[in-house]
Amino acid sequence: MTLQGAIENVNARGDQAFVPYIMAGDGGLEALRHTILRLQELGVTAIEVGIPFTDPVADGPTIEKAGERALANGTNLRNVLATLKEFTAEVTIPLVAMTYLNPILAYGAAAFARDAYEAGIRGVIVPDMPLEESAIIHEELREAGISLIQLVSLTSPPERIAKLAQASEGFIYAVTVNGITGARADFANNLAAHFDQLKSYSSIPVLAGFGISTPEHVTDFATFSDGVIVGSKVVDALANSDWGSIEKLIQASKQMEVK
């Protein structure tokens, strides 16, 4: 199933899409299979698999530290994809790779697209790649059947937001805070209008990400988004073997009415 199709199926049955972010290699690559299959069993829509990078400009302290632990374990893009390939037959939900551009270029765009697809990757997020530079990898991803997802910030001018929304594939990643990732207590008051604007530019799902960390946040965002991406809270919970907190977040996404 395509990434967009998986999200739309969840929305059609009255639930909100829930996409947890995990840092590959945090706790060792040998933990990756158990983590992904456990999240799949709990009913997540897709999983965003972070690739550790030495200069993670979009990451807050929690994810940055997880990346440092993963790098210390020798984790890189190539061995993450190789590990995912070992159990891809067991994974029935789409995986989304969140990686910076340099590792893809070092890998080779065509080789990366081929190996990523074989590893179950159906979407890619590259936070340090401007839309204008996306041709570097877009054709290779498209030919492989992988969606190139665009991040849309709150501070972009309307014409920029329109371009990003129309270019995004799979879903639109709507950044809900000004700044880096990390748990937040409060969000801007105009988010509903921002999401309405995004939906006016494209028919693909719009997911909210950055700062979402409680079941209440998940429920609140359901009133105007098609789903949520939860990163720092999930990364922290996994580091502490706190599956209970993760289950509560997922459960909050399954108590919605069809919008």
Buried (B, 14 or more C-beta within 10 A) or exposed (E): EBBBEBBBEBBEEEBBBBBBBBBBBBBEBEBBBEBBBBBBEBBBBBBBBBBBBEEBEBBBEBBBBBBBBBBEBEBBBBBBBEBBBEBBEEBEBBBBBBBBBBBBEEBEBBEBBBBBBEBBBBBBBBBBBEBEEBEEBBEBBEEBEBBBBBBBBBEBEEEEBBBBBEBBBBBBBBBBBEEBBBBBEEBEEEBEEBBEBBBEBBEBBBBBBBBBBBBEBBBBBBEBBBBBBBBBBBBBBBBEEEBEBBBEBBBBBBEBEEE
